[in-house]
Amino acid sequence: MALPQVAVVVLLLAWGFPLHASVVVLLLTGQTVCMPRLLSDPQRFAAWYNATGTTLYVLGMLASAFAVAALAGGAA
């Protein structure tokens, strides 16, 4: 889950979107903070991670989508 986001950050930087890349990095950092809790007891914390970590992931996709829309000339 984290490695594709790192690839997205690299692409965003290559395409000239450092602000969007920074947002994704911040959100990925939040997910990374949440992951040890999930991994400590997956059965107990799966619902919690779905509410927190997955939300951070989706917000990162949203930030990336704004950059891609700008790259495509605003067509979405």
C-alpha positions as CSV (number, residue, x, y, z in Angstrom):
1,M,0.0,0.0,0.0
2,A,2.8,2.4,0.8
3,L,5.2,1.6,-2.1
4,P,2.7,2.7,-4.9
5,Q,2.3,5.9,-3.0
6,V,6.0,6.5,-3.0
7,A,5.9,6.0,-6.8
8,V,3.1,8.6,-7.0
9,V,5.2,11.0,-5.0
10,V,8.1,10.5,-7.4
11,L,5.8,11.1,-10.4
12,L,4.3,14.1,-8.9
13,L,7.7,15.6,-8.3
14,A,8.8,14.7,-11.9
15,W,5.7,16.4,-13.3
16,G,6.3,19.6,-11.3
17,F,3.7,19.2,-8.5
18,P,5.8,19.5,-5.3
19,L,2.8,20.7,-3.2
20,H,0.7,17.7,-4.2
21,A,3.6,15.4,-3.6
22,S,4.1,17.0,-0.1
23,V,0.5,16.4,0.7
24,V,0.8,12.7,-0.3
25,V,4.0,12.4,1.8
26,L,2.2,13.8,4.8
27,L,-0.8,11.5,4.4
28,L,1.6,8.5,3.9
29,T,3.4,9.5,7.1
30,G,0.1,9.4,8.9
31,Q,-0.6,5.9,7.5
32,T,2.8,4.8,8.5
33,V,2.1,5.9,12.1
34,C,-1.1,3.9,12.1
35,M,0.3,0.7,10.5
36,P,2.1,-0.7,13.6
37,R,-1.1,-0.6,15.6
38,L,-2.9,-2.5,12.8
39,L,-0.1,-5.0,12.5
40,S,0.0,-5.6,16.3
41,D,-3.5,-7.1,16.2
42,P,-5.0,-7.1,12.7
43,Q,-8.3,-8.7,13.8
44,R,-8.9,-6.1,16.5
45,F,-7.7,-3.0,14.6
46,A,-8.9,-3.7,11.1
47,A,-12.0,-1.6,11.4
48,W,-10.1,1.2,13.1
49,Y,-7.5,1.2,10.3
50,N,-10.2,1.2,7.7
51,A,-11.6,4.4,9.3
52,T,-8.2,6.1,9.7
53,G,-5.4,4.7,7.5
54,T,-7.6,4.0,4.5
55,T,-9.1,7.5,4.7
56,L,-5.6,9.0,4.6
57,Y,-4.9,6.8,1.5
58,V,-8.0,8.0,-0.2
59,L,-7.2,11.7,0.5
60,G,-3.8,11.1,-1.0
61,M,-5.5,9.8,-4.2
62,L,-7.6,12.9,-4.2
63,A,-4.5,15.2,-4.0
64,S,-3.0,13.2,-6.8
65,A,-6.1,13.5,-8.9
66,F,-6.0,17.3,-8.6
67,A,-2.5,17.2,-9.9
68,V,-3.4,14.9,-12.8
69,A,-6.4,17.1,-13.7
70,A,-4.1,20.1,-13.8
71,L,-1.6,18.2,-15.9
72,A,-4.4,17.3,-18.3
73,G,-5.4,21.0,-18.6
74,G,-8.1,21.0,-16.1
75,A,-10.3,18.4,-17.9
76,A,-11.8,16.0,-15.5
